[in-house]
């Protein structure tokens, strides 16, 4: 497919004067795009991605650029025609023609999967070696930007060294490196680019970041500058979440069909809730879910699916995923090889006294069973006021709780070598102020202000 054209409005002149894009057209093919300097007002900035191995020569490439009526991507053909007519887009297989004067090089080479599913960077490495060789002879600071999907560590650990060796200089000094993931859908790529929520720049140095800020000035939504590993991971997180949403909706559809329920009506109502269902809520790494609703309801729908002999791998493995997270918390605490452990926050949610299926109790129970000296604190738990189902749960499931519960937070902290924070009660936010040297705080909920831990060590469960 002759494929993805990224474009947008420009708002000002100035650098970068020239953009050189390395596309997957063959062993040594490059796409040139010139903009801004001494040009008419540009309606679009061209970034071209071609993935046609049969394009092995310049005349093939340029011929493909000419045949815009054959491009199956809404709006792309018109953009290419306009850029070609204005002399802002050309193609060449000679790197020497593409690189001189380039401020930014966009490497858009494919990253296919190997047979075992791992990422294959061979094509990108070859492209980076060519770009590095060209940088060696230009004498100009050029920012090399990776666009292809690649795992964290790819740019800094595998690709930057290739460029350094070929260029004869260090990243951040002779040239810059960056990662700029694209979040486009086939069929709506142009519109997705022009109306993006944000554009993400993973910059290896300040100069690289500045080059891309100039490139994206006025286009692509809010500009978000971050580290290269975060930008690399973000692309996989986004795509994995999209895949998860598709799989989840399809599993809902299958069980709804067996229940004679309109699955589309269910999902239309589900996505109407933008406070909990489609929102940042529940989408921050923390501790396992618990309480009287989520575990019970997941088990119930999984049980019903099995009555229908349905295989629903996403729904049926939610509880297992939660269990693994609890096990990881136990392993993290045990890693410090300290036997005195204080737990702060027992209810599954701060501001309540509900202990039913609170995941922290499973952690506590495991350590108590292994002979750890455990003390407990929760500002909302007073055994004299624990009544009804909550009290029956304590008596039946956590009979060790009353004798280990303390009302004095300072007593628990001072008596413990490892302090585990299990909910986000405000009283624990600056627990570091009570710590001494040699102590460890294990934050399961991202509820501790890390700056408060000036003595001892801070460790997060999944961060």
Secondary structure as UniProt FT lines:
FT   STRAND          2..6
FT   STRAND          18..24
FT   TURN            27..28
FT   STRAND          30..34
FT   TURN            37..38
FT   STRAND          47..51
FT   TURN            53..54
FT   HELIX           58..66
FT   HELIX           68..70
FT   TURN            74..75
FT   HELIX           76..85
FT   TURN            86..87
FT   STRAND          89..92
FT   HELIX           95..99
FT   TURN            100..101
FT   STRAND          104..108
FT   TURN            115..116
FT   HELIX           122..138
FT   STRAND          142..146
FT   TURN            152..153
FT   HELIX           154..159
FT   HELIX           160..167
FT   TURN            172..174
FT   STRAND          175..179
FT   TURN            186..187
FT   HELIX           189..194
FT   STRAND          198..203
FT   HELIX           206..215
FT   TURN            216..218
FT   STRAND          222..226
FT   HELIX           228..258
FT   TURN            259..260
FT   HELIX           263..270
FT   TURN            271..272
FT   TURN            274..278
FT   TURN            281..282
FT   TURN            291..293
FT   HELIX           294..307
FT   TURN            308..309
FT   HELIX           313..316
FT   HELIX           318..334
FT   TURN            335..336
FT   STRAND          340..344
FT   TURN            350..351
FT   TURN            356..357
FT   HELIX           359..369
FT   TURN            370..371
FT   STRAND          373..377
FT   TURN            379..380
FT   TURN            383..385
FT   HELIX           388..397
FT   TURN            399..400
FT   HELIX           401..404
FT   HELIX           409..414
FT   STRAND          418..421
FT   HELIX           426..428
FT   TURN            429..430
FT   HELIX           431..434
FT   TURN            437..438
FT   STRAND          440..443
FT   HELIX           450..452
FT   STRAND          457..460
//
